[in-house]
């Protein structure tokens, strides 16, 4: 009896992990805010699998997907040394700010439907405006130290739930005159150090608390998140070669109206 109950619990938890992995893998790389979606799911459905270790594994899966997808760019470091160096420069602002906001508990306080709703609306409008910018820049010639710092400063705003790290970095790229594909590529590379830092901070806190050993569900979370993340990167990069960002902007508007209606009505 106990064995059957344990198997059922594992199966239910695996379904929860599958759902969370899909949300993380898809929304992490689309301009719609993965943090917002994960927070909302956790708040309204109270998933038993939604603990800190699982969330870290979900982010690790997304990190692995980027590394696998862009492996040729990353492994050919000599050829891409300047580009990768600028990615590191662009990451500098978010690390100390993120650490301070995380340790102070400010980020947790901001994880409310109201904040997520307003941020999704405001930065969805900004994404729409930025996507009207005339294309005048290319990664090879215009991704300078100055533009890298601008990307980095914009990325700091992604610490606010609902802003979307992918959304705000693509927005900054479009405002700087990069096309959608180049903006998305820079955004994906910026995710590597950002996800690494977030994962390491989470692992450190788990170690400090002395809890949550690596288990079956954690491994499943990494695997599912990697698969969903990889497919999203591939599909999204092909999509923006042919279409605008309008569908994501509309989605953000609908999400924000829904959340704000719940809060104020």
N, C-alpha and C positions, 0 to 999 in steps of 0.2 A: 504493500500500500504506500509506504513511504517512498519507495523507489519510483513508483508510477507518478506520484505527486511531484517528485524532484524532476523527473523527465518533462512533465507538463510545464513546470516553472521555467525550465531551461528553454523549452520551445517558445513559450510566450515572451521570454526575455530576448530570444534571438529575433523574433518578429519586431520587437521594439528597437533592437539594434539595427535591423534592416531599415526601418523607417528613419531613425536618426541619421544613419549613414547616408541615406538618399538625400535627406534635407541638407546635411553638411556638404556632401560631395557636389550637389547641384548648386546650392546657394552660395557656397564659398567663392566660386569663380564667376558667378553672374552678378550684375550690379543690383542686387536685391537684399543684401545683408544676411549672412548665415547666422550671426549671433542673434539677430532679431527673431529669426524663425526657430532656432533652437530654444531660445528663452520662452517664446510663446508656447511652443509644444510642451516644454517642461512645466510651465505654469498651469496650462489648461487641461493637460492630460495626465500630469503627475506620473510619468514613466518611472518605474522602479529601477530601470537600467541607467537612468540619467545621472550617474554620479561623476565625480571629478575625473576618475581614471578613464571612464568611457569617453568623456569629452576630449581628453588628451589624446586618446587612441584615434578618435575621429579626425582630429587635426593632424596627427601623424600620418594617417592615411592620405589626406589631401597633400601633405608634404611629399610623400613618396610618389604620388601621381605626377606632381610637377617635375620631380627629379627624373622620373622614368620618361615622361613625355619630351622633356628638353635635355635629355642625357647627352646628345651630341654637342649641344651648345655648352653645357656645363663641363663635360670632360675635355673639350678642346679649349682649355683655359687660356693657353698662350694666344690663340687667335682672338678670343673674346675677353681678354684681360681688362681692357679699358671699360668695356660695357659692364662687366661684373663688378669692377671697382666702383663704378658710379651707382650700381644697385646697393652696394654696401654703404656708400655715402648717403643715399636716400633713406636708408634704414635708421641712421643715427638718431633723428629726432624722436621717433616713436618708442625707442627702448627705455630711456629714462622716464619719459612722461607716462608710458604704459605701466612701468613698475610702480611709480608713485601712486597713480590712480588705482591700481589693483590692490596694493598693500594698504592704502587708506580706506578702501571699501567704497570709493566714489562710484566706480563702474557698476558695482552691485546695486547701488541706490538708483542708478540711472536706468536699470533694466526693468522699466515699467511699460505697460501698453501705451500710456500717454506719451512718454518720451519717444518710444519707438515709432509711434504713429506720426508725430510731428517731424521727426528726423527723416522718416521715409518720404514724407510729403515735400519738405523743404529741399532735400538733396536730390529728390527725383526731379523737381523743377530745375535745379541747377544742372543736372545731367542733361536735361532737354535743351537748356540754353547753350551749354558747352558743345553739344553735338551739332550746333549750327555754325560753329567756328570753321573758317576756311582752312583747308589743309595746306600747310606751308612748311612742315618740318618732317625730317626723316631721322630714324634712330642713328644711322651711320654718321650723319653730319651735325645734327642738332641736339643730340642727347648729351649735353655738357654737364659739368659739375654744378653750374647754376640751376639748370633745369632739374637735375637730380635732387638738389636741395628743395626746390619747389614741390616736386613729387613727394618728398619726405614730409614736408610741412603739411601738405594736404592729407597725407596718410594718417597723421596724428588724429585728425577728426574722426577717423574710423573707430577710435576707441569708444565713441559714443554709440550705444546700441541703436540700430536703425539706419545709421549713415551708410554702411557697407564699404568695406575696405576696397573691394574690387570697383565698386561704383565711384568712390571718391578719387581713386587713382586714375581710372579711365577718364573721369571728368577733368582732372588736372592735365592729362595728356591731350585731350581735345582742346582745352583752353590754350594750351601751348602750341597748338597747330598740328599735332601728330594725327595721323589717320586712326580709324578705329582699331585696325589690326595692330599697329605699332603701340598704341595706347594700352591695348589688352595684353600684349606681350610683355611690356614693361610692368604692368600690373601683376602678371603671373610671376615674374621673376622677383618682384618685391615681396610676394607672398612667402618666398623661401625663407629669408631671414626672419620675417615676422612670425610665421608659423613655428619656426625653430625656437625662437625666443619664448613664445607663448607655451610651447610644449615643455621646454626645459624649466620654465618657472613653475608650471603645474607639477612636473615630476619632483622638483625640489620641495614643493609644499607637501606632496604626498609622503616623501621621504622624511620630512621634518615631523609629520604627524605619525609616522610609523604605521600606516594602514594601507589597505587596498592593494593586495598582491596581484601580480599579473595572472589573469585567469582566462578560461575559455572564451567568455563573452568579450573580453578586451581584445583578444586575438581576432575574433570575428569582426569586431568594430573596425580594426585596422584594415582587414581584407576588403570588407564591403565599402568602406569609405574610399579606399584606393581605387576600386573599380568604378564607383560612381563619379569620383573626381576626375579620373582619366577620361572617361567618356564625355563628361561635361566640357573639359578643356578642348578636346578634339572637335566636338560639335559646335561650341561657341566660336572658336577661331574660324571655322568654315562659314558659320552664319554671318558674322560681321564683315566678311569679305563681300557679301552680296546684299545685306540688308542694314537698315539703321538700327538704333537702339530704342525705337519707339515702343516696341512690345514690352520692354522691361520698364519703361517709364510709365506706361499705362498700368502695368501690374502694380507698381509702387503706389500709384494714385489710388487704386482700388483697395490695396492693403491698408493704406493710411486712413482712408475714409471709413473703412470697416472698423479699425481699431479706435479711431476718434469717436465714432458713433457709439461704440460700447462704453467708452469713458464718459462721454458727456450727455448721452441720452438715457 
